[in-house]
Amino acid sequence: MEKKAYAFVFAGFFITDKEPQEIFREDVSAEDMEQIEKLVKEKLFKPEVDVALAPSIVPPNQANELLQEFGNVIFGRGEIDA
């Protein structure tokens, strides 16, 4: 079977008092990215899957609902009462 590429989202958020452009490290090397890709591949996918990552910031106006839902889960407002 022919391999096909599929996009996936690894969603999260960061908390800071700085502008988004100011928080990412500028010294991340190609080797660093390869290590991150390897970790994601090993921990999330089966062995026959290849992974490529490109970090970016999603503009808030495009991600507000996702951030709200994610924040509710992280900070306990999205938990199901047992």
C-alpha positions as a Markdown table, in Angstrom:
| # | Residue | x | y | z |
|---|---|---|---|---|
| 1 | Met | 0.0 | 0.0 | 0.0 |
| 2 | Glu | 1.2 | 3.5 | -0.9 |
| 3 | Lys | 2.2 | 5.8 | 2.0 |
| 4 | Lys | 0.2 | 9.0 | 2.4 |
| 5 | Ala | 0.8 | 12.0 | 4.6 |
| 6 | Tyr | -1.9 | 13.1 | 7.1 |
| 7 | Ala | -1.8 | 16.2 | 9.2 |
| 8 | Phe | -2.3 | 15.9 | 12.9 |
| 9 | Val | -2.5 | 18.4 | 15.7 |
| 10 | Phe | -0.6 | 18.1 | 19.0 |
| 11 | Ala | -2.5 | 20.8 | 20.9 |
| 12 | Gly | -1.3 | 22.6 | 24.0 |
| 13 | Phe | -0.8 | 26.0 | 25.3 |
| 14 | Phe | 1.8 | 28.0 | 27.2 |
| 15 | Ile | 1.3 | 30.6 | 29.9 |
| 16 | Thr | 3.5 | 33.7 | 29.9 |
| 17 | Asp | 3.5 | 37.4 | 30.5 |
| 18 | Lys | 5.6 | 37.9 | 27.4 |
| 19 | Glu | 4.6 | 38.3 | 23.7 |
| 20 | Pro | 4.5 | 34.9 | 21.9 |
| 21 | Gln | 7.4 | 36.0 | 19.6 |
| 22 | Glu | 9.6 | 36.4 | 22.7 |
| 23 | Ile | 9.2 | 32.9 | 24.3 |
| 24 | Phe | 10.6 | 30.4 | 21.8 |
| 25 | Arg | 14.2 | 29.5 | 22.0 |
| 26 | Glu | 16.2 | 30.7 | 19.0 |
| 27 | Asp | 19.0 | 28.1 | 19.4 |
| 28 | Val | 16.9 | 24.9 | 18.6 |
| 29 | Ser | 19.0 | 22.9 | 16.1 |
| 30 | Ala | 18.0 | 20.5 | 13.4 |
| 31 | Glu | 19.3 | 17.7 | 15.8 |
| 32 | Asp | 17.0 | 19.0 | 18.6 |
| 33 | Met | 14.0 | 18.8 | 16.2 |
| 34 | Glu | 15.0 | 15.3 | 15.2 |
| 35 | Gln | 15.1 | 14.2 | 18.8 |
| 36 | Ile | 11.6 | 15.7 | 19.4 |
| 37 | Glu | 10.2 | 14.0 | 16.3 |
| 38 | Lys | 11.8 | 10.7 | 17.4 |
| 39 | Leu | 10.2 | 11.0 | 20.8 |
| 40 | Val | 6.7 | 11.9 | 19.4 |
| 41 | Lys | 7.0 | 9.0 | 16.9 |
| 42 | Glu | 8.1 | 6.4 | 19.5 |
| 43 | Lys | 5.5 | 7.5 | 22.2 |
| 44 | Leu | 2.4 | 8.3 | 20.0 |
| 45 | Phe | 2.6 | 6.2 | 16.9 |
| 46 | Lys | 3.2 | 2.6 | 15.8 |
| 47 | Pro | 6.7 | 1.8 | 14.4 |
| 48 | Glu | 5.8 | 1.9 | 10.7 |
| 49 | Val | 4.7 | 5.6 | 10.9 |
| 50 | Asp | 7.0 | 8.4 | 9.9 |
| 51 | Val | 6.6 | 11.8 | 11.6 |
| 52 | Ala | 7.6 | 15.4 | 10.6 |
| 53 | Leu | 7.0 | 18.3 | 12.9 |
| 54 | Ala | 7.0 | 22.1 | 12.3 |
| 55 | Pro | 6.3 | 24.1 | 15.5 |
| 56 | Ser | 4.2 | 27.2 | 15.1 |
| 57 | Ile | 1.9 | 29.5 | 17.1 |
| 58 | Val | -1.8 | 29.4 | 16.3 |
| 59 | Pro | -3.3 | 32.9 | 16.3 |
| 60 | Pro | -5.8 | 33.2 | 19.2 |
| 61 | Asn | -8.7 | 34.1 | 17.0 |
| 62 | Gln | -8.2 | 30.7 | 15.2 |
| 63 | Ala | -7.9 | 28.7 | 18.4 |
| 64 | Asn | -10.0 | 30.3 | 21.1 |
| 65 | Glu | -12.5 | 27.4 | 21.3 |
| 66 | Leu | -9.7 | 24.7 | 21.5 |
| 67 | Leu | -7.9 | 26.7 | 24.1 |
| 68 | Gln | -11.0 | 27.1 | 26.2 |
| 69 | Glu | -11.8 | 23.4 | 26.1 |
| 70 | Phe | -8.2 | 22.5 | 26.8 |
| 71 | Gly | -8.0 | 25.0 | 29.7 |
| 72 | Asn | -11.2 | 23.6 | 31.2 |
| 73 | Val | -9.7 | 20.1 | 31.2 |
| 74 | Ile | -6.3 | 21.2 | 32.5 |
| 75 | Phe | -7.7 | 23.4 | 35.3 |
| 76 | Gly | -10.4 | 21.0 | 36.3 |
| 77 | Arg | -13.5 | 22.7 | 34.9 |
| 78 | Gly | -13.9 | 20.0 | 32.2 |
| 79 | Glu | -13.7 | 17.0 | 34.5 |
| 80 | Ile | -16.7 | 14.6 | 34.6 |
| 81 | Asp | -18.1 | 14.2 | 38.1 |
| 82 | Ala | -17.9 | 10.6 | 39.3 |
